[in-house]
Amino acid sequence: MQMIYFLLLVFLFFVLHPIAAASSPAHKPGCPGRCGNVTIPYPFGVGSGCSLGSSFNISCNTSTTPPKPYIYIGASYLYASLTDLSQSWKTTRVFPCSYAFIMVKGSQINSLYSYDYSILNQNSTAIIHYDHVVRLDWRLGDQNCSQTPRNSSFACQPNAQCVDFGANVGGYICKCSKGYQGNPYLNSSCRDIDECANSSLNPCVVNSKCINTYGSANCSCNKGYYGDGMKNGKGCTMLPPSNIAKFVVIGLASALGLLLLLLFCFWLHKVFEKKRNKNRKEKFFKHLASQQQTSEGAFGKTKLFTAKELEKATDHFNESRICGRGGQGIVHKGMLSDGTIVAIKRLKEVDENQVEQFINEVVILSQINHKNVVRLLGCCLATHTPQLVYEFLPNGTLFDFIHHPKIEFPLTWNMRLKIAADVAGALAYLHFASSIPIYHRDIKSTNILLDEKYIVKVSDFGISKLVQIDQTHLTTLVKGTFGYLDPEYYETSQYTEKSDVYSFGVALLELLTSQRPISLERPEVGRNLAAHFLSYMEANDLEAILDTQVSEEGAKEEVIAVARLARRCLNVKGKTRPTMKEVATELESLVISQIPEPEEATVTEAKHMMFSDIEYTWTTSDHTS
């Protein structure tokens, strides 16, 4: 069949509100918006990528003055010269044609878009040089809104709604939602209409305030008026003078009542807080009094600070003063009125168990006077949560010193040995020299602090226990820190002085290896440092697990002696472990016997200190205490 081409000049004069609005761009960004005097709104477009699809492509003939747009009508290869573009299905309109064209009725365009062309003479396939009437309608797809999937091919953009093309015809078109204007086919083109700024759209009456919202507007009556403020609603009516006074009185009375209620609640809160503090103090003093039966003068050594004193010392517990955080609370650095620098531990919201630990720590520390035990200066009970005041130790914890070493101040072998000896001496004091024996129950590197001269101080006595001289063990709920916990205590719930020995043995391993007690970075069988270390001892490969600084600086006899002592402390059976007094004695003797390395010693001569030259003999029996 021979292809026939015709020109169709269609004169259209539509208001383009279904597609575009004056305040929003009707064409696709980066594409021509006009052809001559004709606006080209999207989904139509001039040029590649400027329309919704090939069926909406517009050809702009610039050889005429002014330029004229032409549209390609698919199946019949029909071009039409257009003076404007829009949809006509909403209002049925017809337009005269001055050129002949091939009539195509209901043709499907690329399976998505349909065009319907009607002509006066339905029997003609080609009509030349006669005036006829044409109607240009277009739609999207062949399914209505309820059938069209909401995927990437769905043409309606945000703030636009889908409208069925017709009751008996498939397809849909898009239009901006109520309260929005723009091109519903362009992304972010449908924009909110400011009804308040447009007198014809403003829904509010006089004597009201218009507040624009997305897609709408709200109205509120001015002071002295009542109603909804809407033109199509109740509007705004002036209040009678008596009603105004009535509402003013009601408002003032309500405000006064609310103020009195708040004041009453505040007073009630203060009363309960005062009573709670009083009960806490009474409980503390009662518990403390019971302890004085076995510890004369314990209370006299504990100073009670006021809340104002500690707030002033810490600048109202300023976050910049925080120097530590723990499971029980936050530690602030402060300065008392006499210039003493202190550490103030502010407990979190406390339950009964935490109060007991707080009292326990005060009672125990008030009885201890040892250079290697942190000194409790006092406490405060006049606050919602109790607060403890300690001497300030500026160099943090042994844990940080080992596992986050400072390049400018490394932890030398001599320092490690001295730290171990001092901690052992403090524990030996607690077990044997204190007026009442004390089991610490939570020895670990984070509870060993360092002062300005790097002298160690054992801290955190919250779960420590006072024991009678003839008492061999405590039966308690298992408490402590995994990695340091005595396996025998874990199985039997019986805590003995040898349980502290086991925990100290783990801390000793940290000093030797600089490794953490529990580490997921090690193989599963070696995640526990105690088991990991003992496996190297059994394999005669001690050097492989030691910290480089220990193996390079320490005399081999000293390091091996400390390693063997650590192994004895880690014996599974508590009875085969040494006492803390024996441990302290051995370590102190090593500290005393240290001989400084001669200044003239060369690197070659110092090789006798390297473990690569040592023949290991770990099978010798030294398991007894």
C-alpha positions in Angstrom: 0.0 0.0 0.0 1.4 3.3 -1.0 2.3 5.6 1.9 0.5 9.0 1.7 1.7 12.1 3.6 -0.6 15.0 4.3 -0.3 18.2 6.3 -2.9 19.0 8.9 -3.1 22.5 10.3 -5.0 22.5 13.5 -6.0 25.7 15.2 -6.3 25.1 18.9 -6.9 27.6 21.7 -6.8 25.8 25.0 -6.1 26.9 28.6 -3.2 24.6 29.6 -4.2 24.0 33.2 -4.4 20.2 32.8 -0.7 20.2 31.9 1.1 23.3 33.1 0.7 26.5 35.2 2.1 29.9 34.7 4.2 29.7 37.8 5.9 26.4 36.9 7.9 25.3 33.8 5.6 23.3 31.5 8.5 21.8 29.4 11.2 19.4 30.4 14.3 21.2 31.8 16.9 21.7 29.1 14.4 21.4 26.3 12.7 24.1 24.1 9.5 25.4 25.7 8.1 27.0 22.6 7.9 26.6 18.8 7.2 30.0 17.4 4.1 31.3 19.2 3.1 27.9 20.5 3.9 26.6 24.0 5.1 23.0 24.0 4.1 21.4 27.3 5.5 18.1 28.6 4.7 15.2 27.8 5.1 16.7 24.3 8.6 17.9 23.5 10.8 19.2 20.7 14.0 17.2 20.2 15.4 13.9 21.4 14.6 13.0 25.1 12.3 16.0 25.5 9.0 14.1 25.3 7.5 11.2 27.2 7.9 9.0 24.2 8.2 9.0 20.4 4.4 9.4 20.1 4.7 12.8 21.8 7.6 14.2 19.6 7.0 17.6 18.1 8.8 18.8 15.0 9.4 22.5 14.8 9.5 23.9 11.3 11.8 27.0 11.5 11.6 27.7 7.8 8.3 29.6 8.3 7.7 32.8 10.1 6.9 32.3 12.9 8.1 28.7 13.2 5.3 26.1 13.3 5.1 22.8 15.2 4.2 19.6 13.5 3.1 16.3 15.2 3.6 12.8 13.7 0.6 10.6 13.9 1.9 7.0 13.9 0.0 4.5 11.8 -1.0 6.9 8.9 2.2 9.0 8.8 0.1 12.1 9.3 1.7 15.4 10.3 -0.3 18.2 11.8 0.7 21.8 12.2 -0.4 23.0 15.6 -0.9 26.4 17.1 -1.1 25.0 20.6 -1.2 21.7 22.4 -3.5 20.4 25.1 -6.1 17.8 26.0 -9.6 18.2 24.8 -11.4 15.2 26.3 -12.5 17.2 29.4 -14.5 19.7 27.2 -15.5 18.4 23.9 -14.3 20.9 21.3 -13.9 20.8 17.5 -11.7 22.9 15.2 -11.6 23.6 11.5 -9.0 22.2 9.2 -7.8 23.9 6.0 -5.9 20.9 4.6 -6.8 17.3 3.9 -5.6 14.4 6.1 -6.1 10.7 6.6 -8.5 10.0 9.3 -7.3 7.5 11.9 -9.9 6.6 14.6 -8.7 5.0 17.8 -5.2 4.0 16.6 -2.9 2.6 19.3 0.5 4.3 19.5 3.5 2.2 20.7 1.2 0.3 23.0 1.1 3.1 25.5 -0.7 6.0 24.0 -3.9 6.3 21.9 -5.1 9.1 19.7 -8.7 9.5 18.6 -9.4 11.5 15.4 -13.0 12.2 14.3 -13.9 13.8 11.0 -17.2 14.7 9.4 -17.1 12.3 6.5 -16.3 8.9 7.9 -16.4 7.2 4.5 -13.5 9.1 3.0 -10.0 7.7 3.3 -8.4 10.9 1.8 -10.1 14.3 1.5 -8.2 17.1 -0.2 -8.7 20.9 0.1 -11.9 20.6 2.2 -12.6 22.2 5.5 -13.3 19.5 8.1 -13.5 19.3 11.9 -10.9 17.5 14.0 -10.7 16.7 17.7 -7.3 15.8 19.1 -7.5 13.6 22.3 -4.6 11.7 24.0 -4.2 9.5 26.9 -1.6 7.3 28.7 -1.7 3.5 28.3 -4.8 1.4 27.9 -5.5 0.7 31.6 -7.4 3.0 34.0 -5.9 4.3 37.3 -6.9 1.3 39.4 -5.3 -1.1 36.9 -2.0 0.8 36.2 1.0 -0.5 38.3 2.8 2.2 40.3 6.2 1.6 39.0 8.8 3.6 37.0 6.6 3.7 34.0 3.8 5.5 35.9 3.6 9.0 34.6 2.1 10.9 37.4 4.7 12.7 39.6 4.6 13.6 43.3 1.7 15.8 44.3 -0.2 14.7 41.2 -3.2 12.4 40.9 -4.3 9.9 38.3 -7.6 10.5 36.5 -9.3 7.9 34.3 -9.6 8.9 30.6 -13.2 7.9 30.3 -15.8 5.6 31.7 -15.8 3.2 28.7 -12.3 3.9 27.4 -9.0 2.7 28.9 -6.0 4.9 29.8 -5.4 7.7 32.2 -4.1 11.2 32.4 -2.5 13.1 35.3 -3.3 16.4 37.0 -1.9 18.2 40.0 -3.6 17.5 43.3 -5.9 20.0 44.9 -3.9 22.9 46.2 -1.0 22.4 43.9 -0.2 23.7 40.4 2.3 22.8 37.7 3.0 20.1 35.2 1.9 16.7 36.7 4.2 14.8 34.3 7.4 16.6 35.5 9.1 15.7 38.7 8.7 18.3 41.5 6.6 20.5 39.1 3.3 20.3 41.1 4.0 22.9 43.7 1.9 24.2 46.6 -0.4 27.1 45.8 -0.2 29.9 48.4 -3.9 30.4 48.8 -3.3 33.1 51.4 -1.4 35.3 48.8 -4.2 34.9 46.2 -7.4 36.8 47.0 -9.4 34.6 44.7 -8.1 31.4 46.4 -8.0 32.7 50.0 -10.5 30.6 51.9 -10.5 32.8 55.0 -13.0 35.6 55.8 -12.2 39.1 57.0 -11.1 39.2 60.7 -9.3 36.0 60.4 -5.7 34.9 59.8 -4.8 32.7 56.9 -2.0 30.1 57.4 -0.8 28.4 54.2 -0.3 24.6 54.4 0.8 22.1 51.9 -2.1 21.7 49.5 -4.5 23.8 51.5 -4.7 26.7 54.0 -6.0 27.0 57.6 -8.0 29.9 59.0 -8.1 31.2 62.6 -10.3 34.0 63.9 -8.7 37.1 65.3 -8.7 37.9 69.0 -12.3 38.8 70.0 -13.9 36.6 67.3 -15.0 33.0 67.3 -15.7 30.5 64.5 -13.7 28.5 61.9 -12.8 31.5 59.8 -13.7 29.8 56.6 -15.7 31.5 53.7 -17.6 28.3 53.1 -17.9 27.6 56.8 -19.0 29.5 59.9 -16.7 32.4 59.3 -15.8 34.7 62.3 -18.3 36.3 64.6 -17.4 39.0 67.2 -17.6 37.9 70.8 -20.0 39.9 73.0 -18.2 42.1 75.5 -19.3 40.0 78.4 -18.0 36.9 76.8 -14.6 38.5 76.3 -14.3 39.3 79.9 -15.5 35.9 80.8 -12.9 34.2 78.7 -10.2 36.5 80.1 -11.2 35.6 83.6 -11.3 31.9 82.8 -7.8 32.1 81.1 -6.3 33.9 84.1 -7.9 31.5 86.6 -6.6 28.5 84.6 -3.1 29.9 84.4 -3.1 30.7 88.2 -4.4 27.2 88.9 -1.7 25.6 86.8 1.0 27.7 88.5 -0.3 26.6 91.9 -0.4 23.0 90.8 3.2 23.2 89.6 4.3 24.8 92.8 2.6 22.1 94.9 4.2 19.4 92.8 7.6 21.0 93.2 7.1 21.2 97.0 5.9 17.6 97.1 9.0 16.5 95.1 11.3 18.3 97.6 9.5 16.7 100.5 9.9 13.2 99.1 13.5 13.9 98.1 14.3 15.1 101.6 12.7 12.0 103.1 14.5 9.7 100.7 17.9 11.3 101.6 17.0 11.0 105.2 16.2 7.3 104.8 19.4 6.8 102.9 21.5 8.5 105.6 19.7 6.5 108.3 20.4 3.3 106.5 24.0 4.3 105.9 24.6 5.2 109.6 22.8 2.1 110.8 25.0 -0.1 108.6 28.1 1.9 109.6 27.2 1.6 113.3 27.0 -2.2 112.9 30.4 -2.2 111.4 31.9 -0.2 114.3 31.4 -3.2 116.5 34.4 -4.8 114.7 36.1 -1.6 113.5 36.4 1.0 116.1 36.5 4.6 114.8 35.6 3.7 111.2 32.9 6.4 111.1 35.2 9.1 112.4 37.5 8.7 109.4 34.7 9.3 106.9 34.0 13.0 106.1 30.5 13.9 104.9 30.6 16.5 102.1 27.6 18.7 101.2 26.1 18.7 97.8 27.0 22.4 97.3 30.7 21.6 98.1 30.9 19.0 95.4 29.0 21.0 92.8 31.4 23.9 93.4 34.4 21.6 93.2 33.3 20.2 89.8 31.7 23.4 88.3 28.3 21.8 88.6 29.6 18.5 87.3 30.7 20.0 84.0 31.2 17.4 81.3 34.7 18.9 80.7 35.6 17.6 84.2 34.8 14.0 83.4 37.9 11.8 83.8 36.4 8.3 83.7 33.3 6.3 83.2 32.4 2.9 84.7 29.6 0.5 85.3 28.5 2.1 88.5 28.9 5.8 87.5 30.9 8.7 86.2 34.1 10.1 87.8 34.7 13.9 87.7 37.9 15.7 88.6 37.3 18.5 91.1 39.1 20.9 93.4 37.9 21.4 97.0 37.9 24.8 98.7 41.3 24.1 100.3 42.9 23.4 96.9 42.9 19.6 97.2 42.4 17.9 93.8 40.0 15.0 94.1 38.1 12.4 92.1 34.4 12.4 92.7 32.5 9.2 91.7 28.9 10.1 91.0 26.8 6.9 91.0 24.0 6.3 88.5 20.4 5.7 89.5 20.9 3.3 92.4 19.0 0.2 93.3 19.2 -1.6 96.6 22.2 -3.6 95.5 24.2 -0.5 94.4 23.4 1.2 97.8 24.9 -1.8 99.5 28.0 -1.7 97.4 28.3 2.0 98.1 28.1 1.5 101.9 30.4 -1.5 101.7 33.1 0.6 99.9 32.8 3.4 102.5 33.1 1.0 105.4 36.1 -0.9 104.0 38.1 2.0 102.7 37.5 3.9 106.0 39.5 1.1 107.7 42.4 0.9 105.3 45.6 3.0 105.4 48.1 1.6 102.9 50.3 3.5 100.4 49.1 1.2 97.6 45.3 1.4 98.3 43.3 4.4 97.0 42.4 6.8 99.8 38.7 7.6 100.4 38.4 11.3 101.5 34.7 11.2 102.2 31.2 10.9 100.7 28.0 12.9 100.1 24.6 11.5 101.0 22.5 14.7 100.5 21.9 14.0 96.8 19.6 11.8 94.8 22.5 9.4 94.1 25.4 8.9 96.6 28.8 10.3 95.7 32.3 9.2 96.8 35.3 11.5 97.1 38.8 9.9 96.5 42.3 11.2 96.2 42.9 12.1 92.5 45.3 9.9 90.5 46.2 11.7 87.3 47.8 8.8 85.3 44.7 6.7 84.9 44.5 2.9 85.0 47.1 0.2 84.6 44.9 -1.2 81.8 45.3 2.0 79.8 49.0 2.1 80.5 49.5 -1.5 79.3 47.1 -1.6 76.3 47.4 2.0 75.1 51.1 2.7 75.7 52.7 6.1 75.4 55.6 6.3 73.0 57.2 9.1 75.1 56.9 7.1 78.3 57.0 3.3 77.7 56.3 0.8 80.4 59.7 -0.6 81.2 60.5 -4.0 82.7 61.6 -2.4 85.9 58.3 -0.5 86.2 56.3 -3.6 85.4 58.1 -5.6 88.2 57.7 -2.7 90.7 54.0 -2.4 89.9 53.5 -6.2 90.3 55.3 -6.1 93.7 53.3 -3.1 94.9 49.9 -4.6 94.0 50.9 -7.9 95.6 51.9 -6.0 98.7 48.6 -4.2 98.9 46.6 -7.5 98.5 48.8 -9.2 101.1 48.0 -6.3 103.5 44.3 -6.7 102.9 44.5 -10.5 103.5 46.8 -10.6 106.5 47.6 -7.2 108.0 44.3 -5.4 108.0 42.4 -5.4 111.4 39.8 -7.5 109.6 40.8 -9.6 106.6 39.4 -8.2 103.3 38.9 -10.1 100.1 38.9 -7.7 97.2 37.0 -9.9 94.7 37.5 -7.8 91.6 41.3 -7.4 91.0 41.9 -6.4 87.4 44.1 -3.9 85.6 41.2 -1.3 85.3 41.0 -1.3 89.1 44.7 -0.5 89.5 45.4 3.2 89.3 48.6 5.2 88.9 49.4 8.5 90.7 51.7 11.3 89.4 54.8 9.2 90.2 53.3 6.1 88.7 52.9 4.5 92.1 50.0 2.0 92.0 46.8 2.3 94.0 44.3 -0.6 94.3 40.7 0.7 93.9 37.0 -0.2 93.6 36.0 -2.1 96.8 32.3 -2.1 95.9 32.0 -6.0 96.0 34.8 -6.5 98.5 34.1 -8.5 101.7 35.2 -8.3 105.3 35.8 -11.8 106.7 36.3 -13.1 110.2 39.9 -14.2 111.1 38.8 -17.9 111.4 36.7 -17.8 108.2 38.2 -19.7 105.3 35.8 -18.8 102.5 32.7 -16.9 101.5 29.7 -18.4 99.8 28.2 -15.7 97.6 26.6 -15.1 94.2 29.4 -15.2 91.6 30.6 -11.7 90.9 33.6 -10.4 89.2 35.0 -9.9 85.7 35.4 -12.7 83.1 39.0 -13.3 82.3 40.0 -12.6 85.9 37.4 -14.9 87.5 38.7 -17.9 89.6 37.4 -21.0 87.8 37.1 -22.8 91.2 35.0 -19.9 92.6 32.9 -19.9 89.4 32.1 -23.6 89.9 31.5 -23.7 93.7 30.4 -20.1 94.5 33.0 -20.3 97.4 35.3 -17.3 97.4 38.7 -17.6 99.2 41.8 -15.5 99.5 43.2 -17.7 96.8 40.6 -16.4 94.4 42.2 -13.0 94.7 45.5 -14.7 94.0 44.1 -16.1 90.7 42.9 -12.7 89.6 46.3 -11.2 90.4 47.9 -13.9 88.3 45.9 -12.7 85.3 47.0 -9.1 85.9 50.6 -10.4 86.1 50.2 -12.0 82.7 49.1 -8.6 81.3 52.3 -7.1 82.6 54.3 -9.9 81.0 52.5 -10.1 77.6 50.7 -6.7 77.2 47.7 -8.8 76.0 44.1 -8.5 77.1 42.5 -11.1 79.5 39.9 -11.9 76.9 40.5 -11.3 73.2 38.5 -12.4 70.1 41.6 -11.7 68.0 43.3 -14.8 69.4 42.3 -18.4 68.3 39.2 -19.8 70.0 41.3 -22.1 72.3 43.5 -19.1 73.3 40.9 -16.4 73.8 41.4 -16.7 77.5 44.8 -15.2 78.3 45.5 -17.6 81.2 44.9 -20.7 79.0 46.8 -19.1 76.1 49.9 -18.3 78.3 50.0 -21.7 79.9 49.9 -23.4 76.5 53.1 -21.5 75.5 54.7 -22.4 78.9 54.0 -26.1 78.3 55.5 -25.8 74.7 58.7 -24.3 76.1 58.0 -21.2 73.9 57.8 -18.4 76.5 59.6 -15.8 74.4 56.9 -16.0 71.7 54.2 -14.7 74.0 56.2 -12.1 76.0 55.9 -8.4 75.2 58.9 -7.3 73.2 60.0 -4.8 75.8 59.9 -7.5 78.5 62.0 -9.9 76.5 64.5 -7.2 75.5 64.9 -5.4 78.8 64.3 -8.1 81.5 67.1 -10.4 82.8 66.1 -13.9 81.8 66.2 -15.2 85.4 63.8 -12.5 86.5 61.4 -12.9 83.7 61.3 -16.7 84.0 60.8 -16.4 87.8 57.9 -14.0 87.3 56.4 -16.3 84.6 56.6 -19.3 86.9 55.1 -17.4 89.7 52.2 -16.4 87.5 51.7 -20.0 86.5 51.5 -21.0 90.2 48.9 -18.3 90.8 46.8 -19.7 88.0 46.7 -23.3 89.3 43.2 -24.7 88.9 43.0 -25.9 92.5 43.1 -23.0 94.9 45.0 -24.9 97.6 48.0 -25.3 95.3 48.3 -21.5 94.7 50.7 -19.4 96.8 49.3 -16.9 99.3 49.5 -13.2 98.5 52.0 -12.8 101.2 54.3 -15.4 99.5 53.7 -13.8 96.1 54.6 -10.3 97.5 57.7 -11.7 99.2 59.0 -13.3 95.9 58.3 -10.2 93.8 59.8 -7.8 96.4 63.0 -9.9 96.5 63.3 -9.7 92.7 62.9 -5.9 92.9 65.6 -5.6 95.6 68.0 -7.9 93.7 67.8 -6.0 90.4 71.3 -5.0 89.3 71.7 -2.1 86.9 73.2 -3.0 83.5 76.9 -1.8 83.2 77.2 1.4 81.2 80.0 -0.1 79.0 77.9 -3.1 78.0 77.6 -3.3 74.2 74.7 -4.5 72.1 76.6 -7.8 71.6 77.2 -8.3 75.3 73.6 -7.6 76.0 72.5 -10.6 74.0 72.6 -12.7 77.1 69.3 -11.1 78.0 67.6 -12.3 74.8 65.4 -15.4 75.1 66.7 -16.8 71.8 69.8 -18.0 73.7 67.8 -19.7 76.5 67.3 -23.4 76.8 63.8 -23.8 78.3 63.2 -26.4 81.0 59.6 -25.8 81.9 59.0 -29.4 83.0 60.6 -28.8 86.4 58.1 -29.1 89.2 57.2 -25.8 90.8 53.5 -26.2 91.3 53.5 -26.1 95.0 52.9 -23.0 97.0 
